[in-house]
């Protein structure tokens, strides 16, 4: 049997008709298609689509700044080891191309999907898990513009059966301490006393420990399960100091990590209780699985980060699908029409508010090209009269 080699890597820039300046990453997307040996795999990059397309095809600057495509196209894709080998090749050849990790992430995910489909195995099984275990889905939503809107959103997700919810970004941290307290208590009132409430500050405090600390009394009073990303990703000292002030409200961080080392450093040096990783940013499923295993060894809870499609959701769940002591997962409840149309299959919470990755080949979701073709953005990159990228046929 001939060795399957990667014969095509296609990037598709998809976007909603209107992009608003809100913290909703599902408004556009970079969909990835990889073909090898008569099989197709799909992935998604969680990054600016056009910048990541440029990372795929940008002309070589020097030996450590080559286009990502040069390290992927034509490579054998026989087994799990090849996915790691190709990823390391990209890392070496595109070391100085700072968009390379984001560009690679969607390709790496698509390679897992393709390999799983070719071998008729779920991705989590290829990672070594015997079966996928239920994860408690927390409804992930933005704060409303007013406390009244936040209350209505919380009431809605409670009515949908979610046992946990997270509210973030929006007006939080941009007004007064009293404004933030009103939003926090509105969320708690809407959810009721028995559901878990989580808060995402969206790095709004930069590295201002005092400003973040002023919000702690309201968070503690509302029994918030974690405060996510009060600071920018690299502000380990600020995280560590704030964590010492609030043992009752753990800190969460990690979605900004675009390399497993960054997330591992947060586990070791930031005093966080939860590390969140986005497979569409960190380099894909393999690096996310590495962080999940490391966090478990250090007594830090691993949580997926995803706010887009169910293709991305499935990819984000695979690295910890079989981990028994890691039971919480992010679940996007405000995804755009584009994100929802991408796949025919949606991972829906059961009556207990839990989801389980299906025991089906690859990522177990089916991409619907016809359903999202209307969102396709025509793009072209030309350099010195040569076309490096043109929107492929979807």
C-alpha positions in Angstrom: 0.0 0.0 0.0 1.3 3.4 -1.0 2.3 5.8 1.9 -0.3 8.5 2.2 1.2 12.0 1.8 -0.3 15.4 2.3 -1.3 16.5 -1.2 -3.4 19.6 -0.3 -3.7 22.1 2.5 -6.6 24.6 1.9 -7.5 27.6 4.0 -10.9 29.2 3.8 -11.6 32.7 5.2 -15.2 32.7 6.4 -17.0 35.7 7.9 -20.4 37.0 9.0 -21.7 39.9 6.9 -21.1 42.3 9.8 -18.2 42.1 12.2 -18.8 44.0 15.5 -16.3 45.2 18.0 -17.4 42.7 20.7 -15.6 39.8 22.3 -17.2 37.2 20.0 -14.6 35.2 18.2 -17.2 33.3 16.2 -17.9 36.2 13.8 -15.2 35.0 11.4 -13.2 31.8 11.1 -10.3 30.2 9.3 -11.4 26.7 8.2 -8.7 24.3 7.2 -8.9 21.3 4.9 -6.2 18.7 4.6 -6.2 15.9 2.0 -3.9 12.8 2.0 -4.3 9.4 0.5 -7.9 9.8 -0.5 -9.0 11.1 2.9 -10.0 14.5 4.1 -9.6 16.1 7.5 -11.0 19.5 8.8 -9.6 21.9 11.4 -10.1 25.5 12.5 -7.5 28.2 13.5 -8.5 30.5 16.3 -6.8 33.6 15.0 -7.2 36.4 12.5 -7.9 34.5 9.2 -5.9 36.7 6.8 -2.9 36.9 9.0 -2.8 33.1 9.4 -3.2 32.6 5.6 -0.2 34.9 5.2 1.7 32.6 7.6 0.9 29.7 5.3 2.3 31.2 2.2 4.6 34.1 3.1 7.8 34.1 1.1 10.9 32.8 2.9 12.9 35.4 4.8 15.6 33.1 5.9 16.1 29.4 6.9 14.1 29.8 10.2 11.4 32.0 8.6 9.8 29.8 6.0 6.1 29.5 5.0 4.3 26.9 7.0 3.0 25.2 3.9 6.6 24.3 2.9 7.0 22.1 5.9 3.6 20.3 5.5 2.9 19.7 1.8 4.2 16.4 0.5 4.9 15.0 4.0 3.9 11.4 4.8 0.9 11.1 7.2 0.9 7.5 8.3 0.3 7.7 12.0 0.3 9.8 15.2 4.0 10.1 15.2 3.9 11.8 11.8 1.6 14.5 13.2 4.2 15.3 15.8 7.0 15.1 13.3 5.4 17.5 10.9 4.6 19.9 13.7 8.2 20.0 14.9 9.3 20.5 11.3 7.1 23.6 11.2 8.4 24.8 14.5 12.0 24.6 13.3 11.5 26.0 9.8 9.1 28.8 10.8 10.8 29.6 14.2 10.8 33.4 13.4 7.4 33.5 11.7 5.3 34.5 14.8 2.0 33.6 13.2 3.2 30.1 12.6 1.7 28.6 15.7 -1.8 29.8 14.9 -1.4 28.8 11.3 -0.2 25.3 12.3 -3.0 24.8 14.9 -5.8 24.3 12.3 -3.6 22.1 10.1 -2.6 19.9 13.1 -6.3 19.5 14.1 -7.2 18.6 10.5 -4.4 16.0 10.4 -5.8 14.3 13.6 -9.3 14.4 12.0 -8.0 12.9 8.8 -6.0 10.2 10.5 -8.9 9.2 12.7 -11.2 8.9 9.7 -8.6 6.8 7.8 -8.1 4.5 10.8 -11.8 4.5 11.8 -11.0 5.7 15.3 -12.0 8.7 17.4 -9.1 11.2 18.0 -9.3 10.7 21.8 -8.6 7.0 21.1 -5.5 7.8 19.0 -4.4 9.9 22.0 -4.6 6.8 24.2 -8.0 7.2 25.9 -10.1 4.1 26.1 -13.4 6.1 26.1 -14.7 9.6 26.3 -16.2 10.6 29.7 -19.0 13.1 30.3 -18.0 16.7 30.9 -20.1 19.3 32.6 -20.7 22.0 30.1 -20.6 25.6 31.3 -22.6 28.0 29.1 -20.1 30.6 27.9 -21.6 34.0 27.2 -20.7 37.7 27.2 -21.9 40.0 30.0 -24.8 42.1 28.9 -24.6 45.9 28.4 -26.5 46.4 31.6 -27.0 44.2 34.7 -30.6 43.7 33.5 -29.3 42.1 30.3 -26.9 40.0 32.2 -29.7 38.8 34.5 -31.8 37.9 31.4 -28.9 35.9 29.9 -28.3 34.0 33.1 -32.0 33.2 33.4 -32.0 31.9 29.8 -29.0 29.6 30.2 -30.5 28.3 33.5 -33.7 27.6 31.6 -31.7 25.6 29.0 -30.6 23.2 31.7 -26.9 24.3 32.1 -25.6 23.6 35.6 -22.8 26.2 35.2 -22.3 29.4 33.3 -19.5 31.9 32.6 -20.0 35.6 31.8 -17.2 37.7 30.5 -15.8 40.7 28.6 -18.4 43.3 27.7 -18.6 46.1 30.2 -16.8 44.2 33.0 -13.8 46.1 34.4 -14.4 49.2 32.2 -16.7 51.0 34.6 -16.8 51.3 38.4 -16.4 48.6 41.0 -20.1 49.0 41.8 -21.0 48.5 38.1 -19.1 45.2 38.1 -20.6 44.1 41.3 -24.1 44.7 39.9 -23.3 42.5 36.9 -21.9 39.7 39.1 -24.9 39.7 41.3 -27.3 39.9 38.4 -25.6 36.8 36.9 -25.9 35.0 40.3 -29.5 36.0 40.7 -30.4 34.8 37.2 -28.6 31.5 37.6 -30.0 30.8 41.0 -28.1 29.6 44.1 -27.2 26.1 42.9 -25.5 26.6 39.6 -21.8 27.4 39.2 -20.9 30.9 38.2 -17.6 31.8 36.5 -16.3 35.3 35.5 -14.0 36.2 32.6 -12.3 39.6 32.9 -10.8 39.4 29.4 -7.4 40.7 30.5 -9.1 44.1 31.1 -6.8 45.0 34.1 -3.6 44.6 32.2 -1.3 43.9 35.2 -3.1 46.3 37.7 -3.4 44.2 40.8 -5.1 46.8 42.8 -7.9 47.3 40.3 -8.5 43.5 40.1 -8.5 43.2 43.9 -11.3 45.7 44.2 -13.6 43.2 42.5 -12.8 40.3 44.9 -15.4 41.0 47.5 -18.3 40.9 45.0 -16.8 37.7 43.4 -16.6 36.0 46.8 -20.0 37.2 47.8 -21.6 35.7 44.7 -19.6 32.5 45.2 -17.8 32.8 41.8 -15.9 29.6 40.9 -13.1 31.4 39.2 -11.9 34.7 37.9 -10.5 34.2 34.4 -7.7 36.3 32.8 -7.8 39.4 35.0 -4.3 40.1 33.5 -2.5 39.7 30.2 -1.1 36.2 29.7 2.6 36.9 30.6 1.9 38.8 33.9 2.8 35.8 36.1 3.8 38.0 39.0 0.4 39.8 39.0 -1.4 36.5 38.8 0.5 35.1 41.7 0.0 38.1 43.9 -3.7 38.2 43.2 -4.1 34.5 43.8 -2.6 34.9 47.2 -5.3 37.5 48.1 -8.2 35.3 47.1 -7.9 31.6 48.0 -11.7 31.3 47.8 -11.8 32.5 44.2 -9.2 30.6 42.1 -7.7 32.2 39.0 -8.0 30.8 35.5 -5.8 31.6 32.5 -4.1 30.0 29.4 -6.3 30.7 26.4 -3.7 33.2 25.1 -1.0 30.5 25.1 0.2 29.8 21.5 2.8 27.3 22.6 2.6 24.5 25.3 5.5 26.0 27.2 3.6 29.2 27.8 0.7 27.3 29.4 3.1 25.1 31.4 4.8 28.3 32.7 1.4 29.6 33.8 0.8 26.3 35.7 4.2 26.6 37.4 4.5 30.3 38.1 1.1 32.1 38.0 -0.6 30.5 40.9 -3.7 29.6 38.8 -6.2 26.9 39.7 -7.4 26.3 36.2 -5.4 26.3 32.9 -7.4 26.9 29.8 -6.0 26.0 26.4 -7.4 26.6 22.9 -6.4 23.9 20.4 -6.8 26.4 17.6 -4.1 28.6 19.1 -1.6 26.4 21.0 -0.5 24.3 18.0 -3.3 21.9 17.9 -4.6 18.8 19.8 -1.2 17.2 20.6 0.2 20.2 22.4 -3.1 20.7 24.3 -3.0 17.0 25.4 0.6 17.7 26.7 -0.7 20.6 28.8 -3.6 18.6 30.1 -1.3 15.8 31.3 1.2 18.3 32.9 -1.6 20.2 34.7 -3.0 16.9 36.1 0.5 16.1 37.6 0.6 19.6 39.2 -2.9 19.5 40.7 -4.2 22.2 38.3 -7.5 21.7 36.6 -7.4 21.6 32.8 -10.3 23.3 30.9 -10.8 23.7 27.2 -11.2 27.1 25.7 -13.5 27.5 22.7 -16.0 30.1 21.6 -16.6 29.3 18.0 -17.9 26.2 16.1 -18.7 22.6 17.1 -15.7 21.6 15.0 -13.5 23.6 17.3 -15.5 22.4 20.3 -14.9 18.7 19.4 -11.2 19.4 18.8 -10.9 21.2 22.2 -12.5 18.2 24.0 -10.3 15.5 22.6 -7.1 16.2 24.7 -8.9 15.5 28.0 -11.9 13.4 26.8 -10.7 10.3 28.8 -9.5 12.1 31.9 -11.6 11.1 34.9 -10.7 14.0 37.2 -11.2 16.8 34.7 -14.9 17.2 34.3 -15.7 20.8 33.3 -15.7 22.2 29.7 -16.5 25.5 28.0 -19.6 25.4 25.8 -20.3 28.4 23.4 -24.0 29.4 23.7 -23.8 32.6 21.7 -22.1 31.3 18.6 -22.8 33.1 15.3 -24.9 31.7 12.5 -21.7 30.9 10.6 -20.3 28.9 13.5 -23.5 26.9 14.0 -23.9 26.3 10.2 -20.4 24.9 9.8 -21.2 21.3 11.0 -24.2 19.1 10.5 -23.5 17.6 14.0 -23.7 19.6 17.3 -22.5 18.3 20.6 -25.6 18.9 22.7 -25.7 18.7 26.5 -27.9 16.0 28.0 -30.5 16.3 30.8 -27.6 16.5 33.3 -26.0 19.4 31.5 -23.1 17.2 30.3 -21.6 16.5 26.9 -19.7 13.5 25.7 -17.5 13.4 22.6 -19.1 10.8 20.2 -17.3 7.5 19.7 -17.0 8.1 15.9 -14.0 8.4 13.6 -11.9 11.6 13.7 -13.5 14.6 15.3 -17.0 13.0 14.9 -18.5 16.1 13.2 -19.3 16.6 9.6 -18.4 19.9 7.9 -21.1 21.3 5.6 -19.4 23.2 2.8 -22.7 24.1 1.1 -24.1 25.6 4.3 -21.1 28.0 4.8 -20.2 28.9 1.2 -22.3 32.1 1.5 -19.8 33.3 4.2 -16.7 32.7 2.1 -14.5 35.7 1.8 -12.7 36.0 -1.5 -9.0 36.8 -0.9 -5.8 36.8 -2.8 -2.2 37.4 -1.9 0.2 38.4 -4.7 3.9 39.2 -4.3 6.1 40.3 -7.2 3.5 39.4 -9.7 3.1 35.9 -8.4 -0.1 34.7 -6.7 0.8 33.0 -3.4 -2.8 32.4 -2.3 -6.2 32.5 -3.9 -9.4 31.4 -2.3 -9.7 27.7 -3.1 -12.9 25.9 -4.1 -15.0 25.0 -1.1 
